[in-house]
Amino acid sequence: MSPIPIEMKDLPLLHGSGGAYDELLIFGGIGVLLLVLGFLSWRASKGKDERRNKRKARRKR
């Protein structure tokens, strides 16, 4: 006996609310979230580098 019945091979993730695009909605949302977090991390590291360079310039005077 199979643990997954043959009739349930197409199981919608969002209970059919997105139709055939359930997975696209979920993975697209995760992708957008990762892009935003990556951008915020890059921007924070750029600001940190600028502050570090200002401190180095101040010490050299």
N, C-alpha and C positions, 0 to 999 in steps of 0.2 A: 504494500500500500504506500502510495506517495504521500509525503508530508504536506504537499501543497496540491489541492485539487486541481484538476485540469481546467475546470470552468473558470478559475480565478487567475488566469495568467495575465490579464490586463487590469491591474488594480490602480485606480486613480489615487494620487497622493492627497489631493485636496478635496476628496469626496465628490469629484466631478465638477467642481465650481469653475475650473479653468478649462474644462474640456480636455482636449488632447495636449494642451500646453502646460499642464501642471508642473512637469519637471523643468520646463523652460523658465517658468515663473520663479521657482525655488532656486535653481542654480543661477539664473540671471540676477536675482536679488543678492545672493551670496557673492557673486562676482562684483557687483556694484559696491557692496559693502567692503570687500577687500581692496578695491581701487581707491575708495575714499580713505580708508585707514592707511594705505600706502602713501597717498598724497599728503595726508596730515603728518605722517612720520617723516617724510622727506622734507616738508616745510619746517618742521621742528629741528631737524638736524642741520638744515641750512642756517637757521637763526642761531643755533648753538655755535656753528663754525664762525659766523660773523662776530659774535660776542668774544670768542676766543681770539680772533685776529685783532680786535680792538684792544684786548688786554695785552697782547704781545706788543702791539704798536706803542701802547702807553708805557710799557716797561723799557723799551729801547731808547726813550728820550733822554 
